Every structure is written in structure tokens, then in C-alpha cells.
Amino acid sequence: MYIPTGSEGDLLNVAAIQMNSRDDKQLNIQTALELIDHAAAGGARLVALPEIWTYLGNPAGNRENAEQIPGAVSDLLANRARKHGIYLHGGSYHQTEPGNPRVLNTALVFNPDGDIIARYSKIHMFDVVLDGIASYEESATVAPGEEIVTFDLDGFRVGLAICYDLRFPELFRILAMRGADLIVLPAAFTMTTGKDHWEILIRARAIENGVYMMAPGQVGHDGTGKWCYGRSMIVDPWGTVLATAPDAETTISAQVDRVHLQKIRRQVPSLANRMPDRYVWPEQPVGVR
């Protein structure tokens, strides 16, 4: 069993919310607010929602269910953060912008006063063509974000990523190099990829960068034929799974421990041992057309 080693000032109580969002936006919002209340009552200082929790249904409905920022949903989240005196990571939801025909997949972070202190839009788009089987082009309706984002919370630095970003280690290395102690990754991984890749990738990102990972996810059937894997996780820098969600809407919690983090970074100094002058990126990856 993991036992925190830091004093109170070295510990951060965090909670990840797992949801089974569908195409009923108002029901999704009500569920999210109730789960935020539950997590805050459990003593969490930082609470995080999953990806696209306001609406998860037919992609044709994404734009009509998207939100401006600031807007009605961000106001609700701000009020909840203020009510409980917590930092609230608003998962992600689709955002509209004037003049942009596509939406953004955007995560907001609120401080205990209800102010937005960080905003991140998912950078990596899932565009795939499998000859004769299927194709999916996320970038047709969702625009990629442009900025890599961190924010500070009670002396900890937190990095932001969303779902498919998990497959791009460059992003996580940059967040670690910018001082991230914890990276929050809201997601809606499918059952097909989740059962084989979810835990492996989360633990790998934690181990290789010496960071805590908190990954609140979607679980269950979304009403359109797609199943989400769930198994929301909180993982320490050694790769130890501190908490995993069952297959239901719920909250999980753990502590981010600064002393434990620093100990592991001394034991496995992968950031300190980098050799950036040896790294030369090929113009085109071998085998990619």
C-alpha cells in the first residue's frame, strides 16, 4: 500500500470524476454537478471531469451542443468551484468561436474564486483511414489547439492534455520540462483501444516523465453504438496505480505527494539525463506516407 511521505504542505488531494455521458445535455450537467459535490465533500482540493462530458452522442449534434466561453456551462463550473473553495478542472467540452466553422475541444480550470486560470484546447486530432474497414476524421469538425498549457496550484505545477494527446509523448515531455508535477488528461477512450492501451500509456507517460497522471474518463455506452472504456486512473511517477474507477459513474481520489515525487526523480533522473544535442528529428518518419 502506498503511504504518503510528505507533510501537509507537500500533499495535494485530487479527485477524478468518471461519467457515462450521452446526448441528454441537461442530464449530463446535473450528473456532473452532483459528482463535483461528492468529490469536494471527500476533501479534494483539485477535482477533474472527463472529456466532452456535456454532450456525447451523434457527432452531428456537436456544434449545436457546443458552448461559448465564457458561457452557461463555464458559469456553472465557476459557481461550483466558488461554492466548494476548490480548484476545478472542467474536463473538456466543445467550444464555439466567432468566425470558426469548427469547434474546439477545450478544457478550463477554475480557481477557488471561480476565475478561469487555464485554458487548453486539444492539439492532436484523430484522423484515420482503414482501407475497406472504416474512416474517421476528427479534424473535419474539430479544430486543433495551438498552445501547450500549465498552471500553478498550491506550489504544484499542473499540465493539461486531452484524450488522443496521450499517444504523443512529445507533448508530455514538454509539459515535464516546463515543470509539471501532475498532468490531467480527461478522456473518452473507446473500449477497443482502451482495453489494450489505456493503462499502459498512462503509466508510461508517468514513468518516463517523472510525473503524476490523473485521467478521468467516460465509461459505458454513449447511445450511438460506441462504448467507452472507463477505468479512470490516478498514477504516481513510479507507475504505481493509486486509484482506478469501477465500470460506473463515480469519483476516485488520491494524494499527489511532493516528497515522493522528488524521491522518484532522484532515483530515475530521466529528465536530468536527457541529451538534447544528440536528438535530430528526421524530416519524415520512416514508413509514414
PAZAPA-4460 file (N, C-alpha, C; in steps of 0.05 Angstrom, whole numbers, plus 32768, in hexadecimal, padded with zeros to 4 digits):
% residues 289
    n_x    n_y    n_z   ca_x   ca_y   ca_z    c_x    c_y    c_z   seq   type   mol
   8011   7FE8   8000   8000   8000   8000   8011   8019   8000     1      M     A
   800A   802C   7FF0   8018   8046   7FEF   8012   8056   8007     2      Y     A
   8026   8060   8015   8023   8071   802C   8030   808C   8027     3      I     A
   8021   80A2   8027   802D   80BD   8022   8044   80C2   8036     4      P     A
   8059   80CE   802B   8071   80D4   803C   8074   80F2   8042     5      T     A
   8066   8103   8033   8069   8120   8037   8058   812A   804E     6      G     A
   805E   8142   8057   804E   8150   806B   8036   815C   805D     7      S     A
   8024   8169   806D   800B   8173   8061   8010   8186   804A     8      E     A
   8024   8197   804C   802A   81AA   8037   8035   819E   801D     9      G     A
   803D   8184   801F   8048   8176   8008   8034   8164   7FFB    10      D     A
   801B   8164   8005   8007   8152   7FFB   7FF0   8161   7FED    11      L     A
   7FE6   8156   7FD7   7FD0   8162   7FC9   7FBB   814C   7FC5    12      L     A
   7FA3   8150   7FD0   7F8D   813D   7FCD   7F7F   8142   7FB2    13      N     A
   7F7E   812E   7FA1   7F72   8130   7F87   7F5C   811B   7F83    14      V     A
   7F49   8122   7F72   7F33   810F   7F6C   7F2C   8110   7F4F    15      A     A
   7F28   80F9   7F43   7F21   80F6   7F26   7F04   80EC   7F25    16      A     A
   7EF4   80F8   7F14   7ED8   80F1   7F10   7ED5   80E1   7EF7    17      I     A
   7EC8   80CA   7EFA   7EC2   80B9   7EE3   7EA4   80BB   7EDC    18      Q     A
   7E9D   80BF   7EC3   7E81   80C3   7EBB   7E7A   80B0   7EA4    19      M     A
   7E60   80AC   7EA1   7E54   809F   7E89   7E42   80B3   7E7B    20      N     A
   7E4F   80C7   7E6F   7E40   80DC   7E61   7E33   80D1   7E48    21      S     A
   7E1B   80DC   7E42   7E0D   80D5   7E29   7E04   80EF   7E1B    22      R     A
   7DEE   80ED   7E0C   7DE6   8105   7DFD   7DD2   8116   7E0C    23      D     A
   7DCD   8111   7E25   7DBC   8122   7E36   7DCD   8136   7E45    24      D     A
   7DD0   814D   7E3A   7DE3   8161   7E45   7DDC   8169   7E61    25      K     A
   7DC2   816E   7E66   7DBA   8177   7E81   7DBF   8162   7E96    26      Q     A
   7DB9   8149   7E8F   7DBE   8133   7EA2   7DDC   8130   7EA7    27      L     A
   7DEC   8132   7E92   7E0A   8131   7E95   7E13   8147   7EA8    28      N     A
   7E09   815F   7EA5   7E11   8175   7EB6   7E09   8170   7ED3    29      I     A
   7DF1   8167   7ED7   7DE7   8161   7EF2   7DF9   814C   7EFF    30      Q     A
   7DFF   8136   7EF1   7E10   8121   7EFB   7E2C   812B   7F02    31      T     A
   7E37   813C   7EF1   7E52   8146   7EF6   7E52   8157   7F0F    32      A     A
   7E3F   8168   7F13   7E3E   817A   7F2A   7E3B   8169   7F44    33      L     A
   7E2B   8154   7F43   7E28   8143   7F5A   7E42   8134   7F61    34      E     A
   7E51   812C   7F4D   7E6A   811E   7F51   7E80   8131   7F5B    35      L     A
   7E7F   814A   7F52   7E91   815E   7F5C   7E8C   8162   7F7A    36      I     A
   7E73   8164   7F81   7E6C   8167   7F9E   7E76   8150   7FAE    37      D     A
   7E74   8138   7FA4   7E7D   8120   7FB2   7E9B   8121   7FB5    38      H     A
   7EA9   8128   7FA0   7EC7   8128   7FA2   7ED0   813E   7FB5    39      A     A
   7EC3   8155   7FB5   7ECB   816A   7FC7   7EC5   8163   7FE4    40      A     A
   7EAF   8155   7FE9   7EA8   814C   8004   7EBD   8139   800E    41      A     A
   7ECB   812B   7FFC   7EDF   8118   8004   7EFA   8125   800A    42      G     A
   7EFC   813F   8007   7F14   814D   800E   7F27   8153   7FF7    43      G     A
   7F1E   8150   7FDF   7F2F   8155   7FC8   7F34   8173   7FC5    44      A     A
   7F4E   817A   7FC0   7F55   8196   7FBA   7F53   819B   7F9C    45      R     A
   7F59   8187   7F8C   7F57   8188   7F6F   7F44   8172   7F66    46      L     A
   7F2F   817A   7F57   7F1B   8167   7F4D   7F1B   8169   7F2E    47      V     A
   7F1A   8153   7F20   7F1C   8153   7F03   7F05   8142   7EF7    48      A     A
   7EF8   814D   7EE2   7EE3   8140   7ED3   7EF0   8132   7EBB    49      L     A
   7EE1   8120   7EAD   7EEC   8113   7E95   7EE8   8124   7E7C    50      P     A
   7EF0   8118   7E65   7EEE   8125   7E4B   7ED1   8127   7E42    51      E     A
   7ECB   813C   7E32   7EB1   8140   7E25   7E99   8136   7E35    52      I     A
   7E98   813E   7E4E   7E84   8134   7E61   7E69   8141   7E5E    53      W     A
   7E68   8159   7E51   7E4E   8166   7E4E   7E3C   8159   7E39    54      T     A
   7E49   814E   7E24   7E3A   8140   7E0F   7E4C   812B   7E03    55      Y     A
   7E42   8112   7E03   7E50   80FC   7DF7   7E3C   80EB   7DE8    56      L     A
   7E38   80F2   7DCF   7E24   80E5   7DBE   7E2C   80E6   7DA1    57      G     A
   7E18   80E8   7D90   7E1E   80E9   7D73   7E2F   8102   7D6E    58      N     A
   7E46   80FF   7D60   7E57   8116   7D5A   7E48   812D   7D4C    59      P     A
   7E33   8127   7D3E   7E23   813C   7D30   7E18   8150   7D44    60      A     A
   7E16   8148   7D5D   7E0B   815A   7D72   7E21   8169   7D81    61      G     A
   7E3A   8166   7D7A   7E4F   8172   7D89   7E4D   8191   7D89    62      N     A
   7E49   819C   7D72   7E49   81BA   7D70   7E31   81C6   7D7F    63      R     A
   7E19   81BB   7D7B   7E02   81C7   7D88   7E03   81C4   7DA6    64      E     A
   7E13   81B1   7DB0   7E16   81AE   7DCD   7E30   81BA   7DD8    65      N     A
   7E3F   81C7   7DC6   7E58   81D4   7DCE   7E51   81EE   7DDD    66      A     A
   7E66   81F9   7DEB   7E62   8210   7DFC   7E76   8226   7DF5    67      E     A
   7E6E   823E   7DF9   7E81   8254   7DF9   7E8F   8255   7E15    68      Q     A
   7EA7   8260   7E15   7EB6   8264   7E2E   7EBE   8281   7E30    69      I     A
   7EB4   8290   7E45   7EA2   8286   7E5A   7E86   8281   7E50    70      P     A
   7E77   8271   7E5E   7E5D   826A   7E56   7E4E   825C   7E6D    71      G     A
   7E38   8250   7E67   7E27   8244   7E7C   7E35   822E   7E8B    72      A     A
   7E43   821C   7E7D   7E51   8206   7E8B   7E69   820F   7E9B    73      V     A
   7E79   8221   7E90   7E90   822B   7E9F   7E86   823B   7EB8    74      S     A
   7E6F   8248   7EB6   7E64   8256   7ECD   7E5C   8242   7EE3    75      D     A
   7E50   822C   7EDB   7E49   8217   7EEF   7E61   820C   7EFD    76      L     A
   7E76   8206   7EED   7E8F   81FB   7EF9   7E9C   8210   7F0B    77      L     A
   7E9D   8229   7F03   7EA8   823E   7F14   7E9A   823F   7F2E    78      A     A
   7E7F   823E   7F2E   7E70   823F   7F46   7E75   8227   7F58    79      N     A
   7E79   820F   7F4C   7E7F   81F8   7F5C   7E9A   81FA   7F6A    80      R     A
   7EAE   8203   7F5A   7EC9   8207   7F66   7EC8   821B   7F7D    81      A     A
   7EB9   8230   7F7A   7EB6   8245   7F8E   7EA7   823A   7FA7    82      R     A
   7E92   822B   7FA1   7E82   8220   7FB7   7E92   820E   7FCA    83      K     A
   7EA3   81FD   7FBE   7EB2   81EA   7FCE   7ECE   81F4   7FD5    84      H     A
   7ED7   820A   7FC9   7EF2   8214   7FCE   7F07   8201   7FC4    85      G     A
   7F03   81F6   7FAC   7F15   81E3   7FA0   7F20   81ED   7F85    86      I     A
   7F35   81E0   7F7C   7F3E   81E2   7F60   7F2D   81CE   7F50    87      Y     A
   7F21   81D6   7F3B   7F10   81C5   7F2B   7F1A   81C4   7F0E    88      L     A
   7F22   81AC   7F05   7F29   81A8   7EE9   7F10   819F   7EDC    89      H     A
   7F06   81AF   7EC9   7EEC   81AA   7EBD   7EEB   8195   7EA7    90      G     A
   7EFD   8180   7EA9   7EFD   816C   7E94   7F02   817A   7E7A    91      G     A
   7EF2   8172   7E66   7EF2   8182   7E4D   7ED7   8181   7E41    92      S     A
   7ED1   8195   7E31   7EB8   8195   7E21   7EBD   81A5   7E08    93      Y     A
   7EAB   81A3   7DF5   7EAE   81B0   7DDC   7EA8   81CE   7DDE    94      H     A
   7EBA   81DE   7DD4   7EB9   81FB   7DD6   7EB5   8207   7DBA    95      Q     A
   7EA3   821A   7DB8   7EA0   8229   7D9F   7EB0   8244   7DA1    96      T     A
   7EBA   824C   7D8A   7EC8   8266   7D88   7EBC   8276   7D70    97      E     A
   7EB9   8290   7D73   7EAF   82A0   7D5D   7EC1   829D   7D44    98      P     A
   7EB5   8297   7D2D   7EC3   8295   7D14   7ED1   827A   7D10    99      G     A
   7ECF   8268   7D22   7EDB   824D   7D1F   7EC6   8239   7D19   100      N     A
   7EC5   822D   7D01   7EB0   8219   7CFB   7EB3   81FF   7D0B   101      P     A
   7ECB   81FA   7D16   7ED0   81E3   7D26   7ECE   81EA   7D44   102      R     A
   7ECB   81D6   7D54   7ECB   81DA   7D71   7EE7   81D3   7D7C   103      V     A
   7EEC   81DB   7D94   7F04   81D3   7DA3   7EFC   81C0   7DB9   104      L     A
   7F0E   81AE   7DC0   7F0A   819C   7DD7   7F1A   81A8   7DEE   105      N     A
   7F0D   81B6   7E00   7F1B   81C8   7E12   7F17   81C0   7E2F   106      T     A
   7F2D   81C1   7E3E   7F2D   81BD   7E5B   7F31   81D8   7E69   107      A     A
   7F22   81DD   7E7E   7F25   81F5   7E8F   7F2C   81ED   7EAB   108      L     A
   7F3C   81FE   7EB8   7F42   81FA   7ED5   7F3A   8212   7EE4   109      V     A
   7F2B   820E   7EFA   7F21   8224   7F0B   7F2F   8223   7F26   110      F     A
   7F35   823B   7F31   7F40   823C   7F4C   7F29   823E   7F60   111      N     A
   7F2F   823D   7F7A   7F1A   823E   7F8E   7F09   8257   7F8E   112      P     A
   7F12   826C   7F80   7F01   8284   7F7D   7EEF   8283   7F65   113      D     A
   7EF2   826D   7F55   7EE1   8269   7F3E   7EED   8276   7F25   114      G     A
   7F06   827F   7F26   7F13   828B   7F0F   7F1F   8276   7EFD   115      D     A
   7F1E   827A   7EE3   7F2C   8268   7ED0   7F49   826E   7ED1   116      I     A
   7F5A   825B   7ED9   7F77   8260   7EDB   7F86   8250   7EC6   117      I     A
   7F79   823E   7EB7   7F87   8230   7EA2   7F73   8227   7E8E   118      A     A
   7F7B   8226   7E74   7F6A   821C   7E5F   7F7C   820D   7E4B   119      R     A
   7F73   81F5   7E44   7F82   81E5   7E31   7F6F   81D8   7E1D   120      Y     A
   7F75   81DA   7E03   7F66   81CC   7DEF   7F76   81B5   7DE3   121      S     A
   7F6A   819E   7DE0   7F78   8186   7DD7   7F87   818B   7DBE   122      K     A
   7FA1   8184   7DBE   7FB2   818A   7DA7   7FB0   8174   7D91   123      I     A
   7FB0   815B   7D9A   7FB2   8145   7D87   7F96   813B   7D7E   124      H     A
   7F91   8139   7D65   7F78   8130   7D59   7F7A   8113   7D50   125      M     A
   7F65   8104   7D55   7F65   80E8   7D4D   7F5A   80E6   7D31   126      F     A
   7F6B   80E5   7D1E   7F64   80E1   7D02   7F6F   80C7   7CF8   127      D     A
   7F5E   80B4   7CF1   7F67   8099   7CE9   7F57   808F   7CD2   128      V     A
   7F65   8081   7CC0   7F57   8073   7CA9   7F61   8057   7CA9   129      V     A
   7F4F   8044   7CAD   7F56   8027   7CAC   7F49   801C   7C93   130      L     A
   7F59   8016   7C7E   7F4E   800F   7C64   7F3A   7FF8   7C66   131      D     A
   7F23   7FFD   7C5C   7F0E   7FE8   7C5B   7F01   7FE3   7C75   132      G     A
   7F08   7FF1   7C8B   7EFC   7FEB   7CA5   7EED   8003   7CB0   133      I     A
   7EFC   8019   7CB4   7EEF   8031   7CC0   7F01   8049   7CBC   134      A     A
   7EF6   8060   7CC1   7F05   8079   7CC1   7EF9   808C   7CD4   135      S     A
   7F09   809D   7CE0   7F00   80B1   7CF2   7F12   80C9   7CF0   136      Y     A
   7F06   80E1   7CED   7F16   80F9   7CEA   7F0C   810E   7CFF   137      E     A
   7F18   810D   7D16   7F10   8120   7D2B   7F15   813D   7D23   138      E     A
   7F2A   8142   7D13   7F31   815D   7D0C   7F1D   8169   7CF8   139      S     A
   7F0A   815A   7CEE   7EF6   8165   7CDC   7EE3   8177   7CEB   140      A     A
   7EDF   8172   7D05   7ECC   8182   7D14   7ED9   818F   7D2D   141      T     A
   7EF1   8186   7D35   7EFE   8190   7D4D   7F19   819C   7D45   142      V     A
   7F1E   81B4   7D4C   7F38   81C1   7D46   7F4C   81BB   7D5C   143      A     A
   7F65   81B7   7D55   7F7A   81B1   7D69   7F81   81CA   7D79   144      P     A
   7F88   81C7   7D92   7F92   81DD   7DA2   7FAE   81E4   7D9A   145      G     A
   7FB8   81FA   7DA5   7FD2   8204   7D9C   7FE6   8207   7DB3   146      E     A
   7FDE   8206   7DCC   7FEF   820B   7DE2   7FF2   81F3   7DF5   147      E     A
   800B   81F0   7E00   8010   81DD   7E15   800D   81EC   7E2F   148      I     A
   7FFE   81E1   7E43   7FF6   81F1   7E5A   7FFC   81E3   7E74   149      V     A
   8007   81F3   7E87   8009   81EA   7EA3   7FFE   8201   7EB4   150      T     A
   7FF8   81FA   7ECD   7FEF   820E   7EE1   7FFA   8205   7EFD   151      F     A
   7FFA   8218   7F0F   8004   8213   7F2A   7FED   8211   7F3E   152      D     A
   7FF1   81FF   7F51   7FDC   81F9   7F65   7FEA   81F2   7F7F   153      L     A
   7FE8   8202   7F94   7FF3   81FC   7FAE   8010   81F3   7FAD   154      D     A
   8020   81FF   7F9B   803C   81F7   7F9A   8042   81E0   7F87   155      G     A
   802D   81D4   7F7C   8030   81BF   7F68   802B   81CB   7F4C   156      F     A
   8039   81C0   7F38   8034   81C8   7F1D   8025   81B1   7F0F   157      R     A
   800F   81B8   7F01   7FFE   81A5   7EF4   7FFD   81A9   7ED6   158      V     A
   8001   8194   7EC7   8000   8195   7EAA   7FE5   818A   7E9F   159      G     A
   7FDE   8193   7E87   7FC4   818C   7E7C   7FC7   817E   7E61   160      L     A
   7FB7   8168   7E5E   7FB5   8159   7E45   7F99   814D   7E44   161      A     A
   7F92   8143   7E2C   7F77   8138   7E28   7F78   811F   7E17   162      I     A
   7F6E   8109   7E21   7F69   80F0   7E13   7F7F   80E8   7DFF   163      C     A
   7F7A   80EC   7DE5   7F8D   80E2   7DD0   7FA9   80EE   7DD3   164      Y     A
   7FAB   8104   7DE1   7FC6   810F   7DE7   7FD8   80FA   7DF4   165      D     A
   7FCB   80E7   7E02   7FDA   80D3   7E12   7FEE   80C4   7E01   166      L     A
   7FE9   80C2   7DE7   7FF9   80B2   7DD5   8011   80C2   7DCA   167      R     A
   8015   80DA   7DD3   802A   80EB   7DC9   803D   80F3   7DE0   168      F     A
   8052   80E3   7DE4   8063   80E7   7DFC   8072   8102   7DFB   169      P     A
   8075   810E   7DE3   8082   8128   7DE2   8074   813D   7DF3   170      E     A
   8059   813D   7DF2   804A   8150   7E02   804F   814D   7E1F   171      L     A
   8050   8134   7E29   8053   812F   7E46   8070   8135   7E4E   172      F     A
   8083   8131   7E3D   809E   8138   7E44   80A1   8157   7E46   173      R     A
   8094   8165   7E34   8095   8182   7E36   8088   818C   7E50   174      I     A
   8071   8180   7E57   8064   8188   7E70   8076   8182   7E88   175      L     A
   8084   816C   7E87   8096   8165   7E9D   80AE   8179   7E9E   176      A     A
   80B8   817F   7E86   80CE   8192   7E85   80C6   81AE   7E8E   177      M     A
   80AD   81B4   7E8C   80A2   81CE   7E96   809B   81CC   7EB4   178      R     A
   80A1   81B6   7EC0   809F   81B4   7EDD   8086   81A7   7EE7   179      G     A
   8077   8199   7ED6   805E   818C   7EDF   8065   8176   7EF4   180      A     A
   8056   8176   7F0A   8057   8161   7F1E   8040   814D   7F1A   181      D     A
   802A   8157   7F0F   8012   8148   7F0A   8008   814F   7EEF   182      L     A
   7FFE   813C   7EDF   7FF1   8141   7EC6   7FD5   8136   7EC7   183      I     A
   7FC2   8146   7EC0   7FA6   813E   7EC0   7F9D   8139   7EA3   184      V     A
   7F92   8121   7E9E   7F8A   8118   7E83   7F6D   810F   7E83   185      L     A
   7F5A   8120   7E7F   7F3E   8117   7E7B   7F3C   8108   7E61   186      P     A
   7F2C   80F3   7E60   7F2C   80E2   7E49   7F10   80D5   7E45   187      A     A
   7F0D   80CA   7E2C   7EF6   80B9   7E25   7F00   80A3   7E14   188      A     A
   7F14   8093   7E1E   7F20   807D   7E0F   7F0A   8068   7E08   189      F     A
   7F0C   805E   7DF0   7EF9   8049   7DE8   7F01   802F   7DF5   190      T     A
   7EED   801D   7DF7   7EF2   8002   7E02   7F08   7FF4   7DF2   191      M     A
   7F08   7FF6   7DD8   7F1A   7FE7   7DC7   7F37   7FEE   7DCD   192      T     A
   7F3E   8008   7DCE   7F59   800F   7DD4   7F5F   8010   7DF2   193      T     A
   7F4B   8017   7E02   7F4F   8019   7E1E   7F58   8000   7E2C   194      G     A
   7F4C   7FEA   7E24   7F53   7FD1   7E32   7F6F   7FC8   7E2E   195      K     A
   7F7C   7FD1   7E18   7F97   7FC9   7E12   7FAC   7FE0   7E18   196      D     A
   7FA4   7FF9   7E16   7FB7   800F   7E16   7FB5   8022   7E2E   197      H     A
   7F9D   8025   7E3A   7F98   803A   7E4D   7FAB   803A   7E65   198      W     A
   7FAB   8024   7E74   7FBC   8023   7E8C   7FDA   8024   7E84   199      E     A
   7FE1   8016   7E6F   7FFD   8016   7E67   8008   8032   7E61   200      I     A
   7FF8   8041   7E51   8001   805B   7E49   8002   806F   7E61   201      L     A
   7FEE   806E   7E72   7FED   8080   7E89   8005   807B   7E9B   202      I     A
   800B   8061   7EA0   8021   805B   7EB2   803C   8062   7EA4   203      R     A
   803D   805E   7E8A   8056   8065   7E7C   805B   8083   7E7D   204      A     A
   8047   8093   7E78   804A   80B0   7E79   8053   80B9   7E95   205      R     A
   8049   80AC   7EAA   8050   80B3   7EC5   806E   80AB   7ECA   206      A     A
   8075   8093   7EC3   8090   8089   7EC8   80A5   8098   7EB9   207      I     A
   80A1   809C   7E9F   80B7   80A8   7E8F   80BB   80C5   7E95   208      E     A
   80A7   80D2   7EA0   80A9   80EF   7EA6   80AB   80F5   7EC4   209      N     A
   80A9   80E1   7ED5   80AA   80E6   7EF1   8094   80F8   7EFB   210      G     A
   807B   80F3   7EF3   8064   8103   7EFB   804D   80F2   7F04   211      V     A
   803B   80FE   7F14   8022   80F1   7F19   8010   80F5   7F01   212      Y     A
   7FFF   80E1   7EFC   7FEB   80E2   7EE7   7FCF   80DF   7EF3   213      M     A
   7FBD   80F0   7EED   7FA1   80ED   7EF5   7F90   80ED   7EDC   214      M     A
   7F81   80D7   7ED7   7F73   80D4   7EBE   7F56   80CD   7EC3   215      A     A
   7F44   80E1   7EC4   7F27   80DC   7EC7   7F1B   80D5   7EAC   216      P     A
   7F0C   80C0   7EAA   7F02   80B7   7E90   7EE4   80B3   7E8F   217      G     A
   7EDB   80AD   7E77   7EBF   80A5   7E72   7EBD   8087   7E73   218      Q     A
   7EA6   807D   7E7C   7EA2   8060   7E7E   7E87   8059   7E73   219      V     A
   7E85   8041   7E67   7E6B   8037   7E5F   7E62   803F   7E43   220      G     A
   7E4A   8039   7E3D   7E3E   803D   7E22   7E35   805A   7E20   221      H     A
   7E3C   8067   7E09   7E34   8083   7E06   7E1A   8087   7DF7   222      D     A
   7E0D   8071   7DEF   7DF4   8073   7DE1   7DF6   8073   7DC3   223      G     A
   7E0F   8074   7DB8   7E12   8075   7D9B   7E20   805B   7D90   224      T     A
   7E23   8048   7DA1   7E31   8030   7D99   7E4E   802E   7DA3   225      G     A
   7E58   8044   7DAF   7E73   8044   7DB9   7E74   803F   7DD7   226      K     A
   7E87   802E   7DDF   7E8B   8028   7DFB   7EA5   8036   7E04   227      W     A
   7EA4   8044   7E1A   7EBC   8050   7E26   7EC7   803D   7E3C   228      C     A
   7EE1   803D   7E3E   7EEF   802A   7E4E   7EED   8030   7E6C   229      Y     A
   7EEE   8049   7E74   7EED   8050   7E90   7F08   804B   7E9D   230      G     A
   7F08   803D   7EB4   7F20   8038   7EC4   7F31   8051   7EC9   231      R     A
   7F23   8066   7ED0   7F32   807F   7ED8   7F47   8078   7EEC   232      S     A
   7F5E   8086   7EEA   7F75   807E   7EFA   7F84   8096   7F05   233      M     A
   7F91   8091   7F1C   7FA5   80A4   7F27   7FBE   8093   7F2B   234      I     A
   7FD5   809C   7F20   7FEE   808D   7F1F   8004   809E   7F2A   235      V     A
   8016   8092   7F39   802D   80A2   7F44   8045   80A0   7F31   236      D     A
   805B   80AF   7F36   8071   80B0   7F23   8081   8096   7F21   237      P     A
   807C   8084   7F33   8089   8069   7F31   8079   8057   7F1E   238      W     A
   8060   805F   7F17   804E   804F   7F07   803B   803F   7F18   239      G     A
   803B   8044   7F32   8028   8036   7F44   800D   8042   7F41   240      T     A
   7FF9   8031   7F3D   7FDD   803A   7F3B   7FD2   803F   7F57   241      V     A
   7FCD   8058   7F5D   7FC3   805F   7F77   7FA5   805C   7F7A   242      L     A
   7F96   805F   7F63   7F79   805C   7F64   7F70   8055   7F48   243      A     A
   7F5C   8043   7F46   7F4F   803C   7F2D   7F31   803C   7F31   244      T     A
   7F22   8046   7F1E   7F05   8046   7F21   7EF9   802C   7F18   245      A     A
   7EE3   8023   7F24   7ED4   800C   7F1A   7EC4   8015   7F02   246      P     A
   7EB5   8002   7EF6   7EA6   8008   7EDE   7E8B   8015   7EE4   247      D     A
   7E8D   802E   7EEF   7E75   803D   7EF7   7E7B   805A   7EF9   248      A     A
   7E67   806B   7EFA   7E6C   8087   7F00   7E74   808A   7F1D   249      E     A
   7E8A   8097   7F22   7E95   8097   7F3D   7EAB   80AC   7F3F   250      T     A
   7EB7   80AF   7F56   7ECF   80BF   7F5A   7EE4   80AD   7F67   251      T     A
   7EFD   80B3   7F60   7F14   80A6   7F6D   7F27   80BC   7F77   252      I     A
   7F36   80B6   7F8B   7F47   80CA   7F97   7F62   80BF   7F9F   253      S     A
   7F76   80D1   7FA2   7F91   80C9   7FAB   7F9F   80E3   7FB4   254      A     A
   7FB8   80E0   7FBD   7FC8   80F7   7FC5   7FE0   80F9   7FB3   255      Q     A
   7FE5   8111   7FA9   7FFF   8117   7F9C   8012   811F   7FB2   256      V     A
   8029   8112   7FB3   803C   8115   7FC9   8056   8120   7FBE   257      D     A
   805D   8139   7FC6   8075   8146   7FBB   808E   8137   7FC3   258      R     A
   8090   812E   7FDC   80A7   8120   7FE6   80AB   8106   7FD6   259      V     A
   8096   80F7   7FD2   8097   80DE   7FC3   80A0   80E3   7FA6   260      H     A
   8095   80F9   7F9B   809C   8101   7F7F   80BA   8107   7F7D   261      L     A
   80C4   8116   7F8F   80E1   811D   7F8E   80F3   8105   7F92   262      Q     A
   80EA   80F3   7FA3   80F9   80DA   7FA8   80FC   80CA   7F8E   263      K     A
   80E6   80C6   7F80   80E6   80B6   7F68   80F6   80C4   7F52   264      I     A
   80F5   80DF   7F51   8105   80ED   7F3D   8123   80EA   7F42   265      R     A
   812B   80E7   7F5B   8147   80E2   7F62   814F   80C5   7F5A   266      R     A
   813C   80B3   7F5F   8142   8097   7F59   8144   8091   7F3B   267      Q     A
   8132   809F   7F2C   8131   809B   7F0E   8132   80B7   7F02   268      V     A
   814B   80C2   7EFE   814E   80DE   7EF5   814C   80E0   7ED6   269      P     A
   8136   80D7   7ECB   8133   80D7   7EAE   8133   80F3   7EA2   270      S     A
   8128   8106   7EB0   8128   8121   7EA5   8144   812D   7EA7   271      L     A
   8152   8129   7EBD   816D   8133   7EC0   8181   8126   7EAD   272      A     A
   817C   810D   7EA5   818F   80FF   7E94   8189   8101   7E76   273      N     A
   8177   8113   7E6F   8172   8117   7E53   818B   8120   7E44   274      R     A
   818C   811A   7E2A   81A2   8122   7E19   8197   8131   7E00   275      M     A
   818C   8149   7E04   817E   8157   7DEF   8190   815D   7DD7   276      P     A
   81AA   8160   7DDA   81BB   8166   7DC4   81BF   814E   7DB1   277      D     A
   81B7   8136   7DBA   81B8   811E   7DAA   819E   8119   7D9B   278      R     A
   8189   8127   7DA1   816F   8121   7D96   816B   8131   7D7C   279      Y     A
   816A   8123   7D66   8165   812F   7D4C   814C   8122   7D40   280      V     A
   8137   8133   7D3C   811E   8128   7D32   8121   8123   7D14   281      W     A
   8119   810B   7D0B   8119   8106   7CEE   8103   8117   7CE1   282      P     A
   8108   811F   7CC8   80F4   812F   7CBA   80D9   8121   7CB7   283      E     A
   80DB   8107   7CB2   80C3   80F7   7CAF   80C7   80DC   7CBD   284      Q     A
   80B6   80D4   7CD0   80B8   80BA   7CDD   80B8   80A4   7CC9   285      P     A
   80CA   8091   7CCD   80CB   8079   7CBB   80B0   806A   7CBC   286      V     A
   80A6   8063   7CA4   808E   8054   7CA2   8074   8064   7CA2   287      G     A
   8077   807E   7CA5   805F   8090   7CA5   805D   809D   7C8A   288      V     A
   8045   809B   7C7E   8041   80A7   7C63   802D   80BD   7C64   289      R     A
***
